[in-house]
Amino acid sequence: IGVAIWIVDLAAGLLGAKAFGASRWAILGAGLGLLVGMFLGLPGILLGPAVGAIVLEYARDPNFGRAMKAGVGAFLGFVLGSAVKVALSFVLVGVLLLAVLF
């Protein structure tokens, strides 16, 4: 379960951007945005993948609509991935409690 949480953490924003038709540049931007955002606190963590995807997608192809779509996909992927991680964390705690109590 811990490995699944780790995989979801790594892949969520990237897959969200890809689902919205982002290029490889936008996916790279989402990953870099998350990395940089970790040093900027909670706002950076939440918005980093979206901003990174928008910046690199726009740098590749100066179509702002397409860049925004990639950023929205990265943000939604991050939010959905966070929800899955929280659910898996509760499962992990439940399994641990069952193992300790029984």
C-alpha positions, 0 to 999 in steps of 0.5 A: 500500500505504501508503494501504491501511495508513492506511485500515485504521488509521482504520477498524479499531476503528470497523468492529469496533464497528459489526459488533457492533451498536454505535450511532453514539455507540459508533463516535464513542466508539471514535474518541475513545477512540483519540485520547485513548488515544494520549496514555496510551501502549500501554495507552491505545492498546489499550484506548482504543477499547473504553473510548470505545465503552463509555462513549458507548454506555452514555451513549446507552442505559444497557444495560451488556450492549449497551455491553460488546458495543460495546466488545468489537467495538471492541477486536476490530476494533482488534486485527484491524486491527493484524494487517492493518496489520502484514501490509501493512507486510511487503508494503510492505517486500518491494515496496521491497526488490524495487524496490531490488534488481532 
